Amino acid sequence: MLKVQNGTNKHLHTMNSIHISTARMMLNRPEPVDIKLWTRTGEIQEWKRCICIKYEHYKGTRKFKLLDSNQIRQCRECCIFMVNGMEVFL
């Protein structure tokens, strides 16, 4: 766990981060996850309670099913920057 100190307020904030390989393992499990990602337009979206139903290695994309709405959505894996509240790093 990394502690970051804000220079003006002197408050300590804790940030959890995970390696991309750990994030991939979490996404491959059948348990629902919450993810944050960038879209093509640069917008940040948050998908809650979703499961990965397909991974295409050569395209670098994943298809997710959002359990609350039963929607199927696709994104590029490199655009996912947070999994279950933990920042993903390379």
C-alpha positions in Angstrom: 0.0 0.0 0.0 1.4 3.4 -1.0 0.7 6.4 1.2 0.6 9.7 -0.6 0.8 13.0 1.4 -1.0 16.0 -0.1 1.3 19.0 0.1 -1.3 21.6 1.1 -3.6 19.8 3.4 -1.0 17.4 5.0 -3.6 14.5 4.9 -2.5 11.0 4.2 -4.3 9.2 1.5 -3.9 5.5 0.9 -3.8 4.1 -2.7 -4.0 0.5 -3.5 -2.5 -0.6 -6.8 -2.1 -3.9 -8.7 0.0 -5.1 -11.5 -1.7 -5.7 -14.9 -1.1 -9.4 -14.5 -3.0 -9.5 -11.3 -5.8 -7.4 -12.9 -6.0 -9.9 -15.7 -6.4 -12.8 -13.2 -9.2 -10.9 -11.4 -10.9 -10.2 -14.7 -10.7 -13.9 -15.8 -12.5 -15.1 -12.6 -16.2 -15.7 -12.7 -16.8 -13.3 -9.8 -18.2 -9.8 -10.6 -15.8 -6.8 -10.6 -16.1 -3.1 -10.7 -13.9 -1.4 -13.4 -13.1 2.1 -14.5 -12.0 2.7 -18.1 -11.4 5.3 -20.8 -13.6 5.2 -23.8 -12.6 6.2 -27.4 -13.6 9.8 -26.7 -11.6 10.0 -23.5 -14.6 9.8 -21.3 -14.2 7.9 -18.0 -16.9 5.2 -17.4 -17.4 3.0 -14.4 -18.9 -0.4 -14.9 -20.2 -2.0 -11.7 -20.8 -5.7 -11.1 -19.6 -7.0 -14.5 -18.0 -10.2 -15.5 -15.7 -10.9 -18.5 -17.4 -13.3 -20.9 -14.8 -13.2 -23.7 -11.2 -12.2 -24.1 -9.6 -11.8 -27.5 -5.8 -11.9 -27.1 -4.9 -10.7 -30.6 -7.3 -7.8 -30.6 -6.6 -6.9 -27.0 -10.3 -6.6 -26.2 -12.7 -8.0 -23.6 -16.4 -8.4 -23.6 -18.2 -7.8 -20.3 -21.7 -8.6 -19.1 -23.1 -5.9 -16.8 -25.1 -8.0 -14.3 -27.5 -5.2 -13.2 -28.7 -4.3 -16.7 -27.7 -7.5 -18.7 -25.9 -5.3 -21.2 -22.9 -6.7 -23.2 -20.1 -4.2 -23.6 -16.7 -4.4 -25.2 -13.5 -2.4 -24.4 -9.8 -2.6 -25.1 -7.9 -4.1 -22.2 -5.4 -1.3 -22.2 -8.1 1.2 -21.4 -9.0 -0.3 -18.0 -7.2 1.7 -15.3 -9.0 0.5 -12.2 -10.3 -2.8 -10.9 -12.3 -3.1 -7.7 -11.0 0.3 -6.6 -7.3 -0.6 -7.2 -5.3 1.3 -9.8 -3.7 -0.9 -12.5 -0.1 -0.3 -13.3 2.3 -1.9 -15.9 
